[in-house]
Amino acid sequence: MSGLGRRRRVLAVGAHPDDVEIGCGATLLRNAAAGHRVTLLVLTAGQRGRAADARVAEQERAAELLRAEVVWGGFADGELRADGVTVAVVERVLARTRPHVVYTHAPDDTHQDHVAAARATLAAARWHPSVLHYHGPTTLRFSPSVFTDVEGWLDAKERLVRCHAGQVAASRAVDLDAVRLAAAYWGGQARLGQAEAFETARLCWDPTAGAGPGPLDTRTDLPLAPRVTAAHGLPLVRCTGSAHQSGTSTGT
């Protein structure tokens, strides 16, 4: 990643509203504060946990705080598949946003939507030089080798997560205290005060700029206006398809 001082482009992929904020919200806040263009691809509206309209509105509020664009995949919560259709949606968003770094779920997870999102993103970004996996409440084995210094950013991250108040209140998997405990734990692993952690599928970094990829390190103050779009002709999710209740997890 050369040209460290230039504005960068970042894509964070999540299966549901609140996934990216919990997994890498403080890192995204640092990206936005550095003037980088942040795009969130949210593949479902999380409508199994609560009404889709409510979760869409919560995600849009979080995007406003992040100064980010939201792209909705339009898939049904609980039924996400790492198939050609999902891969094609991620590919089209990658082609339009041309990110320098891609964040997505860790592939070893107990939630089937998270696993599908990770696999579809890896397939779509198979030629991308920098793909990082974030940790979530339902992640299983996780061996990070990249860390972001987020000391001083956790209050802002908590505000991002609180944008999803309805889901946070209803979900046993989301604990605001755990957000801070995780930052302290990963900080200890990284020899920092507080950190967010990432596994690497691939990471290209600029060796002339010190340790770590460019998008995580530069700081300027160039706010970006939020935008909300749908993924290439798919509706701004008010639901696509009905949800079946057997054998699937819901929400985050």
C-alpha positions as CSV (number, residue, x, y, z in Angstrom):
1,M,0.0,0.0,0.0
2,S,1.9,3.0,-1.2
3,G,0.9,6.6,-1.1
4,L,0.1,6.6,2.6
5,G,-1.0,10.3,2.6
6,R,-3.7,9.9,0.0
7,R,-7.3,9.2,0.8
8,R,-8.0,5.5,1.0
9,R,-11.1,3.4,0.3
10,V,-12.3,0.8,2.8
11,L,-15.1,-1.8,2.4
12,A,-16.5,-3.6,5.5
13,V,-18.8,-6.6,4.8
14,G,-21.3,-7.9,7.4
15,A,-24.1,-10.4,7.3
16,H,-26.4,-8.3,9.5
17,P,-26.8,-4.7,10.8
18,D,-24.4,-4.3,13.8
19,D,-21.9,-6.9,12.7
20,V,-19.2,-4.6,11.4
21,E,-19.7,-2.1,14.2
22,I,-19.1,-4.8,16.8
23,G,-16.3,-6.5,14.9
24,C,-14.2,-3.5,13.7
25,G,-16.2,-0.3,14.6
26,A,-13.2,1.5,16.2
27,T,-11.0,0.7,13.2
28,L,-13.6,2.1,10.9
29,L,-13.9,5.2,13.0
30,R,-10.2,5.7,12.7
31,N,-10.5,5.1,8.9
32,A,-13.2,7.8,8.7
33,A,-11.3,10.2,10.9
34,A,-8.3,9.8,8.6
35,G,-10.5,10.9,5.7
36,H,-10.8,7.5,4.1
37,R,-13.9,6.6,2.2
38,V,-15.8,3.9,4.2
39,T,-18.4,1.7,2.6
40,L,-20.5,-0.9,4.5
41,L,-22.0,-3.8,2.6
42,V,-24.7,-5.3,4.8
43,L,-26.0,-8.5,3.1
44,T,-29.3,-8.9,5.1
45,A,-31.5,-6.6,7.1
46,G,-31.4,-8.9,10.1
47,Q,-35.2,-9.3,9.9
48,R,-35.3,-12.5,11.9
49,G,-34.3,-10.7,15.0
50,R,-36.5,-7.7,14.6
51,A,-38.5,-5.9,12.0
52,A,-36.4,-5.1,8.9
53,D,-37.4,-1.4,8.9
54,A,-36.2,-0.9,12.5
55,R,-32.8,-2.6,11.8
56,V,-32.3,-0.7,8.6
57,A,-32.9,2.6,10.4
58,E,-30.5,1.6,13.1
59,Q,-27.8,0.8,10.6
60,E,-28.3,4.1,8.8
61,R,-27.8,5.9,12.1
62,A,-24.6,4.1,12.7
63,A,-23.5,4.9,9.1
64,E,-24.1,8.6,9.8
65,L,-21.8,8.5,12.8
66,L,-19.2,6.7,10.6
67,R,-19.7,9.1,7.7
68,A,-20.1,6.0,5.6
69,E,-22.1,4.7,2.7
70,V,-24.4,1.7,3.2
71,V,-25.0,-0.8,0.5
72,W,-27.7,-3.4,1.2
73,G,-27.3,-6.8,-0.3
74,G,-31.0,-7.6,-0.1
75,F,-30.7,-11.2,1.1
76,A,-32.9,-13.0,3.6
77,D,-31.6,-13.2,7.1
78,G,-30.8,-16.7,8.1
79,E,-30.7,-17.9,4.5
80,L,-27.4,-16.4,3.3
81,R,-25.5,-18.6,1.0
82,A,-21.9,-18.4,-0.3
83,D,-23.2,-19.1,-3.8
84,G,-22.7,-17.4,-7.1
85,V,-25.4,-14.9,-6.5
86,T,-23.9,-13.6,-3.2
87,V,-20.4,-13.7,-4.6
88,A,-21.6,-11.6,-7.6
89,V,-23.1,-8.9,-5.3
90,V,-19.8,-8.6,-3.4
91,E,-17.9,-8.5,-6.6
92,R,-20.0,-5.7,-8.0
93,V,-19.5,-3.6,-4.8
94,L,-15.8,-4.3,-4.9
95,A,-15.6,-3.2,-8.5
96,R,-17.5,0.0,-7.8
97,T,-15.8,1.0,-4.5
98,R,-12.3,-0.3,-5.4
99,P,-11.2,-0.6,-1.7
100,H,-7.6,-0.7,-0.5
101,V,-8.6,-3.0,2.3
102,V,-11.6,-5.3,2.9
103,Y,-12.9,-6.3,6.3
104,T,-15.3,-9.2,6.8
105,H,-16.3,-11.9,9.3
106,A,-13.9,-14.6,10.5
107,P,-14.7,-17.8,8.6
108,D,-14.8,-20.0,11.8
109,D,-18.1,-19.0,13.3
110,T,-21.3,-20.6,14.7
111,H,-23.7,-18.4,12.8
112,Q,-24.3,-19.7,9.3
113,D,-24.8,-16.2,7.8
114,H,-21.4,-15.1,9.1
115,V,-19.7,-18.1,7.6
116,A,-21.5,-17.5,4.3
117,A,-20.5,-13.8,4.3
118,A,-16.9,-14.7,5.0
119,R,-16.7,-17.3,2.2
120,A,-18.5,-15.2,-0.3
121,T,-16.3,-12.2,0.4
122,L,-13.1,-14.3,0.1
123,A,-14.3,-15.7,-3.2
124,A,-15.2,-12.3,-4.5
125,A,-12.0,-10.8,-3.3
126,R,-9.8,-13.6,-4.5
127,W,-7.5,-11.2,-6.4
128,H,-7.6,-8.5,-3.8
129,P,-4.3,-7.9,-2.0
130,S,-5.6,-7.0,1.5
131,V,-8.5,-8.9,3.2
132,L,-8.8,-8.9,7.0
133,H,-11.2,-11.0,9.2
134,Y,-12.7,-9.4,12.3
135,H,-13.8,-11.1,15.5
136,G,-17.5,-11.3,16.6
137,P,-19.5,-12.7,19.5
138,T,-20.1,-16.0,17.8
139,T,-16.6,-16.5,16.4
140,L,-14.9,-19.8,17.3
141,R,-11.1,-20.2,16.7
142,F,-9.5,-16.9,16.0
143,S,-5.7,-16.4,15.7
144,P,-5.1,-12.7,14.9
145,S,-1.9,-11.4,13.6
146,V,-2.9,-7.8,12.8
147,F,-4.1,-5.3,15.4
148,T,-5.4,-1.8,15.4
149,D,-4.6,0.6,18.2
150,V,-8.0,1.8,19.3
151,E,-7.2,3.4,22.6
152,G,-9.3,6.5,22.9
153,W,-11.9,5.2,20.4
154,L,-14.0,2.9,22.5
155,D,-16.5,5.5,23.6
156,A,-17.2,6.3,20.0
157,K,-17.4,2.6,19.2
158,E,-19.9,2.1,21.9
159,R,-22.0,4.9,20.5
160,L,-21.9,3.0,17.1
161,V,-23.1,-0.2,18.8
162,R,-25.8,1.6,20.7
163,C,-27.2,2.8,17.4
164,H,-28.4,-0.8,17.2
165,A,-30.2,-0.5,20.6
166,G,-33.1,-2.8,19.8
167,Q,-30.9,-5.7,18.7
168,V,-28.4,-5.1,21.5
169,A,-31.2,-5.3,24.1
170,A,-32.7,-8.4,22.5
171,S,-29.6,-10.3,21.8
172,R,-27.7,-12.5,24.3
173,A,-24.7,-12.4,22.0
174,V,-24.1,-8.6,22.3
175,D,-22.7,-7.2,25.5
176,L,-21.3,-3.7,25.7
177,D,-19.0,-4.6,28.6
178,A,-17.6,-7.3,26.4
179,V,-16.7,-4.8,23.8
180,R,-14.3,-3.1,26.2
181,L,-13.1,-6.4,27.7
182,A,-12.2,-7.6,24.2
183,A,-10.3,-4.4,23.4
184,A,-8.3,-4.8,26.6
185,Y,-7.6,-8.5,25.8
186,W,-6.5,-7.9,22.2
187,G,-4.5,-4.9,23.4
188,G,-2.6,-7.2,25.7
189,Q,-1.9,-9.6,22.8
190,A,-0.7,-6.6,20.6
191,R,1.3,-5.0,23.4
192,L,-1.1,-2.0,23.3
193,G,-3.5,-0.6,25.7
194,Q,-6.6,-1.4,23.7
195,A,-6.9,-3.0,20.3
196,E,-9.1,-4.6,17.6
197,A,-7.8,-7.8,16.2
198,F,-7.8,-9.3,12.7
199,E,-6.9,-12.5,11.1
200,T,-5.4,-12.1,7.6
201,A,-6.4,-13.7,4.4
202,R,-3.8,-11.5,2.8
203,L,-2.3,-8.2,3.7
204,C,-0.3,-5.8,1.5
205,W,1.4,-3.0,3.5
206,D,3.8,-0.2,2.8
207,P,7.1,-1.1,4.4
208,T,8.3,2.6,4.2
209,A,5.5,3.7,6.5
210,G,6.2,1.5,9.5
211,A,4.3,-1.5,10.7
212,G,0.7,-1.9,9.6
213,P,-1.4,-1.2,6.6
214,G,-1.8,2.4,5.4
215,P,-5.5,2.8,5.9
216,L,-5.2,2.1,9.7
217,D,-2.5,4.6,10.4
218,T,-3.0,8.0,8.6
219,R,-5.0,10.7,10.4
220,T,-6.5,13.8,8.8
221,D,-9.9,15.4,9.3
222,L,-11.8,15.1,6.1
223,P,-15.4,14.2,7.0
224,L,-17.4,12.3,4.4
225,A,-21.2,12.6,3.8
226,P,-23.1,9.4,4.4
227,R,-25.0,7.8,1.5
228,V,-27.3,4.8,1.5
229,T,-27.7,2.7,-1.6
230,A,-28.9,-0.7,-2.7
231,A,-26.6,-3.3,-4.3
232,H,-27.0,-3.0,-8.1
233,G,-30.7,-3.0,-8.6
234,L,-31.6,-4.9,-5.4
235,P,-34.2,-3.2,-3.3
236,L,-33.2,-1.1,-0.2
237,V,-34.0,-4.1,1.9
238,R,-37.5,-4.1,3.3
239,C,-37.2,-7.9,3.0
240,T,-36.5,-10.4,0.2
241,G,-38.2,-13.6,0.8
242,S,-39.8,-15.1,3.9
243,A,-37.8,-16.5,6.8
244,H,-38.0,-20.2,7.8
245,Q,-37.6,-21.0,11.4
246,S,-35.9,-24.4,11.4
247,G,-32.2,-25.0,12.0
248,T,-30.9,-21.4,11.7
249,S,-29.6,-18.8,14.0
250,T,-30.9,-15.3,14.0
251,G,-29.6,-11.8,14.3
252,T,-26.0,-10.8,15.0
